[in-house]
Amino acid sequence: MKPLSERTAHFTDSVIRRMTRVCLKYGAVNLSQGFPNFDPPKAILDRLKEVADEDYNQYSITWGAQDTREALAAKQSHYMGFPIDPNSEIVITCGGTEAMMAAMMTVANPGDKVAIFSPFYENYGADTILSGAEPIYIPLVPPTFSFDPNVLEEAFKNGAKALILCNPSNPSGKVFTREELLTIADIIKRYDGYVVTDEVYEHIVYKPHEMVYMASLPGMRERTISCGSLSKTYSITGWRLGYTIAPPEITDRIKKVHDFLTVGAAHPLQEAVVTGLKFGQDYYDELLKTYTHKRDLFCDGLEAAGLTINRPAGAYYVLVDISEWGYTSDLQFCYDLAEKVGVGAVPGSSFFAEPVNHLIRFHFAKKDETLNDALARIQDIHKKMPYDVHTVPVGENF
């Protein structure tokens, strides 16, 4: 038979989703795949029950139900700081994942180059390759995850057409400062490039840090595709509702890509989430208060267990240094952690282009009792996890 697609030949399965299967096998507390185990806001669920009996069971307008786009435009205009047209600048997508894919296929031609900050959410490299483009990775240097502007500029000197920017960042929890974003914007404008942002954690930014949207900076609105999701903000990851915001000429292209990728997002879910999009500031204040509490509860507990962590400035992930155990494979460490300690994590190597094998990622979007259960198990980590593991067993096929 003729060979299959070469662009997918080197893909692996998602390590994040694989670790969920590992957790299920060993009965581990799943702090790997980043979804909450608490309910969405009751008002949204109540509206979903009503929608089931209303006339929303067929296709919506391909690029999003009219009232959903209008509600989203009103909300994002308020937070992003500029007026957004619901008809010409928004596409509702099947999750932030499709938003990123549609954005990349809109921006990149086969043979183009795309800059990506490392560490990065695992889809970005795949999205770039599926678009026919070549990723160029720009290191974010721990512990502050700062970047060297000269290295970023070198990527654009070498032909990068666009930058993928996750802010707040998964997995590092970095929140880019206004000064950093202005530096990035200056380089993008100098080389006539684009920015594709992933801003799904926009409302989970811990004080004193602040959320600055790339598209809000001078001269950047026309160069930015802002990708977002309702999954994290309203704890509805299974609803798969995301969006893109971009100037009309770019959005017109995204609409066509989106149409051929998925036709449209689920109509009943779009209608139900309108209720959430109309929430007032008090909802977002309470959301931040909740996640600030969970961050402090979990991070304090990890430190009490003698672990070295990088306390996040945003999002709901924390990186933990596992150097002391001497593992040559962070993936094997995570397998052993799930089996021997009963807690699931993601190996840091799945987020870095560089050879990083000494970090793992936990997430803390869980009920307090779940986090306390995980912390109780982690208290014995130094007794249960083997040290100096230089010979790496072959991991099981999950």
URVEN-V508220 format. One record per helix or strand of 3 or more residues. SS is the DSSP state (alpha for helix, beta for strand). FROM is the first residue (numbers start at 1). TO is the last residue. If there is no record, write none. Layout:
ss=SS from=FROM to=TO
ss=SS from=FROM to=TO
This chain:
ss=alpha from=15 to=26
ss=alpha from=42 to=51
ss=alpha from=66 to=80
ss=beta from=90 to=94
ss=alpha from=95 to=107
ss=beta from=113 to=118
ss=alpha from=123 to=130
ss=beta from=134 to=139
ss=alpha from=149 to=157
ss=beta from=160 to=166
ss=alpha from=178 to=190
ss=beta from=194 to=198
ss=alpha from=214 to=216
ss=alpha from=221 to=223
ss=beta from=224 to=229
ss=alpha from=237 to=239
ss=beta from=241 to=245
ss=alpha from=248 to=262
ss=alpha from=267 to=277
ss=alpha from=281 to=304
ss=beta from=308 to=310
ss=beta from=317 to=321
ss=alpha from=323 to=325
ss=alpha from=330 to=341
ss=alpha from=348 to=350
ss=beta from=359 to=363
ss=alpha from=368 to=378
ss=alpha from=381 to=384
